[in-house]
Amino acid sequence: MTYQRFRLEIADGVAEITFARPEGANAIDFVCSQELAELALVCDQSAEVRAVLLRADGPMFCAGGDVRSFRDAGTELPALLKRVTEGLHTAISRFSRMDAPVIAAVGGTAAGGGMSLACSADIVVASENARFTMAYTRIGLVPDGASTFVLPRRIGIGRTRDLMLRNRVVGAKEALELGLVEYVVSQDKLDDEARKIARELAAGPTCAYGTLKRLMLGTFDHGIETQMALETSGIASMGATEDAKEGLAAFFEKRPPVFGGN
């Protein structure tokens, strides 16, 4: 399948999804949101995909919502915002709950929905040129893209509120200090570092990664007993996987494990 706003390449267990509209600042319009939801479904359904890398062509990761299309929508803006947001949210939900870990490689600016999408990834690698800004209230809108769920978990309520109310532009160094990103590298090493992490995770116990991801999503929603019950169910179910058998065998044989992702 070909896409208008993205490229998809799958190799060595890694699905590389690239924003491919740099002339439009990789902004999220209706087509982009629908294609991203479809790409997330493809990754979720494919046994070949054991890690996902989100990256972008051009100087910007993603400018957020396509404000030109918002302006041109006129009285149809509420309906357009629903359609665009529903596609973006479907994609983020699938990325968040699928087994494959998701890595975002952010070079340049991630604004609005672009920042929301990047920060919803399991691991964020930023270049020294990266910039992050919420930007929503600057045009009279409110955040979407799971940012009101993800950012408090990443950086806390107070810092999230500050970024959303004031629309501050956060550079790579501050993003690392805040916890918005996990790694900062030079611009010329961004893709290599993100791909190295993606390949490392693609060789890991994929089912265990997925169970871990879903356990983490509920961390702040449950009491300790409920969370421990979910952990019990999770670790017991992993005990039936081939990867658990391989991991234990490799431990006692004093060799690196070779996981098959099942």
Secondary structure as a PSIPRED ss2 file (coil, helix, strand):
# PSIPRED VFORMAT (PSIPRED V4.0)

   1 M C   1.000  0.000  0.000
   2 T C   1.000  0.000  0.000
   3 Y C   1.000  0.000  0.000
   4 Q C   1.000  0.000  0.000
   5 R C   1.000  0.000  0.000
   6 F E   0.000  0.000  1.000
   7 R E   0.000  0.000  1.000
   8 L E   0.000  0.000  1.000
   9 E E   0.000  0.000  1.000
  10 I E   0.000  0.000  1.000
  11 A E   0.000  0.000  1.000
  12 D C   1.000  0.000  0.000
  13 G C   1.000  0.000  0.000
  14 V E   0.000  0.000  1.000
  15 A E   0.000  0.000  1.000
  16 E E   0.000  0.000  1.000
  17 I E   0.000  0.000  1.000
  18 T E   0.000  0.000  1.000
  19 F E   0.000  0.000  1.000
  20 A C   1.000  0.000  0.000
  21 R C   1.000  0.000  0.000
  22 P H   0.000  1.000  0.000
  23 E H   0.000  1.000  0.000
  24 G H   0.000  1.000  0.000
  25 A C   1.000  0.000  0.000
  26 N C   1.000  0.000  0.000
  27 A C   1.000  0.000  0.000
  28 I E   0.000  0.000  1.000
  29 D C   1.000  0.000  0.000
  30 F H   0.000  1.000  0.000
  31 V H   0.000  1.000  0.000
  32 C H   0.000  1.000  0.000
  33 S H   0.000  1.000  0.000
  34 Q H   0.000  1.000  0.000
  35 E H   0.000  1.000  0.000
  36 L H   0.000  1.000  0.000
  37 A H   0.000  1.000  0.000
  38 E H   0.000  1.000  0.000
  39 L H   0.000  1.000  0.000
  40 A H   0.000  1.000  0.000
  41 L H   0.000  1.000  0.000
  42 V H   0.000  1.000  0.000
  43 C H   0.000  1.000  0.000
  44 D H   0.000  1.000  0.000
  45 Q H   0.000  1.000  0.000
  46 S C   1.000  0.000  0.000
  47 A C   1.000  0.000  0.000
  48 E C   1.000  0.000  0.000
  49 V C   1.000  0.000  0.000
  50 R C   1.000  0.000  0.000
  51 A E   0.000  0.000  1.000
  52 V E   0.000  0.000  1.000
  53 L E   0.000  0.000  1.000
  54 L E   0.000  0.000  1.000
  55 R E   0.000  0.000  1.000
  56 A E   0.000  0.000  1.000
  57 D C   1.000  0.000  0.000
  58 G C   1.000  0.000  0.000
  59 P C   1.000  0.000  0.000
  60 M E   0.000  0.000  1.000
  61 F E   0.000  0.000  1.000
  62 C E   0.000  0.000  1.000
  63 A C   1.000  0.000  0.000
  64 G C   1.000  0.000  0.000
  65 G E   0.000  0.000  1.000
  66 D C   1.000  0.000  0.000
  67 V H   0.000  1.000  0.000
  68 R H   0.000  1.000  0.000
  69 S H   0.000  1.000  0.000
  70 F H   0.000  1.000  0.000
  71 R H   0.000  1.000  0.000
  72 D H   0.000  1.000  0.000
  73 A C   1.000  0.000  0.000
  74 G H   0.000  1.000  0.000
  75 T H   0.000  1.000  0.000
  76 E H   0.000  1.000  0.000
  77 L H   0.000  1.000  0.000
  78 P H   0.000  1.000  0.000
  79 A H   0.000  1.000  0.000
  80 L H   0.000  1.000  0.000
  81 L H   0.000  1.000  0.000
  82 K H   0.000  1.000  0.000
  83 R H   0.000  1.000  0.000
  84 V H   0.000  1.000  0.000
  85 T H   0.000  1.000  0.000
  86 E H   0.000  1.000  0.000
  87 G H   0.000  1.000  0.000
  88 L H   0.000  1.000  0.000
  89 H H   0.000  1.000  0.000
  90 T H   0.000  1.000  0.000
  91 A H   0.000  1.000  0.000
  92 I H   0.000  1.000  0.000
  93 S H   0.000  1.000  0.000
  94 R H   0.000  1.000  0.000
  95 F H   0.000  1.000  0.000
  96 S H   0.000  1.000  0.000
  97 R H   0.000  1.000  0.000
  98 M C   1.000  0.000  0.000
  99 D C   1.000  0.000  0.000
 100 A C   1.000  0.000  0.000
 101 P C   1.000  0.000  0.000
 102 V E   0.000  0.000  1.000
 103 I E   0.000  0.000  1.000
 104 A E   0.000  0.000  1.000
 105 A E   0.000  0.000  1.000
 106 V E   0.000  0.000  1.000
 107 G C   1.000  0.000  0.000
 108 G C   1.000  0.000  0.000
 109 T E   0.000  0.000  1.000
 110 A E   0.000  0.000  1.000
 111 A E   0.000  0.000  1.000
 112 G C   1.000  0.000  0.000
 113 G H   0.000  1.000  0.000
 114 G H   0.000  1.000  0.000
 115 M H   0.000  1.000  0.000
 116 S H   0.000  1.000  0.000
 117 L H   0.000  1.000  0.000
 118 A H   0.000  1.000  0.000
 119 C H   0.000  1.000  0.000
 120 S C   1.000  0.000  0.000
 121 A C   1.000  0.000  0.000
 122 D C   1.000  0.000  0.000
 123 I E   0.000  0.000  1.000
 124 V E   0.000  0.000  1.000
 125 V E   0.000  0.000  1.000
 126 A E   0.000  0.000  1.000
 127 S E   0.000  0.000  1.000
 128 E C   1.000  0.000  0.000
 129 N C   1.000  0.000  0.000
 130 A C   1.000  0.000  0.000
 131 R E   0.000  0.000  1.000
 132 F E   0.000  0.000  1.000
 133 T E   0.000  0.000  1.000
 134 M C   1.000  0.000  0.000
 135 A C   1.000  0.000  0.000
 136 Y C   1.000  0.000  0.000
 137 T H   0.000  1.000  0.000
 138 R H   0.000  1.000  0.000
 139 I H   0.000  1.000  0.000
 140 G C   1.000  0.000  0.000
 141 L C   1.000  0.000  0.000
 142 V C   1.000  0.000  0.000
 143 P C   1.000  0.000  0.000
 144 D C   1.000  0.000  0.000
 145 G C   1.000  0.000  0.000
 146 A C   1.000  0.000  0.000
 147 S H   0.000  1.000  0.000
 148 T H   0.000  1.000  0.000
 149 F H   0.000  1.000  0.000
 150 V H   0.000  1.000  0.000
 151 L H   0.000  1.000  0.000
 152 P H   0.000  1.000  0.000
 153 R H   0.000  1.000  0.000
 154 R H   0.000  1.000  0.000
 155 I H   0.000  1.000  0.000
 156 G C   1.000  0.000  0.000
 157 I H   0.000  1.000  0.000
 158 G H   0.000  1.000  0.000
 159 R H   0.000  1.000  0.000
 160 T H   0.000  1.000  0.000
 161 R H   0.000  1.000  0.000
 162 D H   0.000  1.000  0.000
 163 L H   0.000  1.000  0.000
 164 M H   0.000  1.000  0.000
 165 L H   0.000  1.000  0.000
 166 R H   0.000  1.000  0.000
 167 N C   1.000  0.000  0.000
 168 R C   1.000  0.000  0.000
 169 V C   1.000  0.000  0.000
 170 V E   0.000  0.000  1.000
 171 G E   0.000  0.000  1.000
 172 A H   0.000  1.000  0.000
 173 K H   0.000  1.000  0.000
 174 E H   0.000  1.000  0.000
 175 A H   0.000  1.000  0.000
 176 L H   0.000  1.000  0.000
 177 E H   0.000  1.000  0.000
 178 L H   0.000  1.000  0.000
 179 G C   1.000  0.000  0.000
 180 L C   1.000  0.000  0.000
 181 V C   1.000  0.000  0.000
 182 E C   1.000  0.000  0.000
 183 Y E   0.000  0.000  1.000
 184 V E   0.000  0.000  1.000
 185 V E   0.000  0.000  1.000
 186 S C   1.000  0.000  0.000
 187 Q H   0.000  1.000  0.000
 188 D H   0.000  1.000  0.000
 189 K H   0.000  1.000  0.000
 190 L H   0.000  1.000  0.000
 191 D H   0.000  1.000  0.000
 192 D H   0.000  1.000  0.000
 193 E H   0.000  1.000  0.000
 194 A H   0.000  1.000  0.000
 195 R H   0.000  1.000  0.000
 196 K H   0.000  1.000  0.000
 197 I H   0.000  1.000  0.000
 198 A H   0.000  1.000  0.000
 199 R H   0.000  1.000  0.000
 200 E H   0.000  1.000  0.000
 201 L H   0.000  1.000  0.000
 202 A H   0.000  1.000  0.000
 203 A C   1.000  0.000  0.000
 204 G C   1.000  0.000  0.000
 205 P C   1.000  0.000  0.000
 206 T H   0.000  1.000  0.000
 207 C H   0.000  1.000  0.000
 208 A H   0.000  1.000  0.000
 209 Y H   0.000  1.000  0.000
 210 G H   0.000  1.000  0.000
 211 T H   0.000  1.000  0.000
 212 L H   0.000  1.000  0.000
 213 K H   0.000  1.000  0.000
 214 R H   0.000  1.000  0.000
 215 L H   0.000  1.000  0.000
 216 M H   0.000  1.000  0.000
 217 L H   0.000  1.000  0.000
 218 G C   1.000  0.000  0.000
 219 T C   1.000  0.000  0.000
 220 F C   1.000  0.000  0.000
 221 D C   1.000  0.000  0.000
 222 H C   1.000  0.000  0.000
 223 G C   1.000  0.000  0.000
 224 I H   0.000  1.000  0.000
 225 E H   0.000  1.000  0.000
 226 T H   0.000  1.000  0.000
 227 Q H   0.000  1.000  0.000
 228 M H   0.000  1.000  0.000
 229 A H   0.000  1.000  0.000
 230 L H   0.000  1.000  0.000
 231 E H   0.000  1.000  0.000
 232 T H   0.000  1.000  0.000
 233 S H   0.000  1.000  0.000
 234 G H   0.000  1.000  0.000
 235 I H   0.000  1.000  0.000
 236 A H   0.000  1.000  0.000
 237 S H   0.000  1.000  0.000
 238 M H   0.000  1.000  0.000
 239 G C   1.000  0.000  0.000
 240 A C   1.000  0.000  0.000
 241 T C   1.000  0.000  0.000
 242 E H   0.000  1.000  0.000
 243 D H   0.000  1.000  0.000
 244 A H   0.000  1.000  0.000
 245 K H   0.000  1.000  0.000
 246 E H   0.000  1.000  0.000
 247 G H   0.000  1.000  0.000
 248 L H   0.000  1.000  0.000
 249 A H   0.000  1.000  0.000
 250 A H   0.000  1.000  0.000
 251 F H   0.000  1.000  0.000
 252 F H   0.000  1.000  0.000
 253 E C   1.000  0.000  0.000
 254 K C   1.000  0.000  0.000
 255 R C   1.000  0.000  0.000
 256 P C   1.000  0.000  0.000
 257 P C   1.000  0.000  0.000
 258 V C   1.000  0.000  0.000
 259 F C   1.000  0.000  0.000
 260 G C   1.000  0.000  0.000
 261 G C   1.000  0.000  0.000
 262 N C   1.000  0.000  0.000
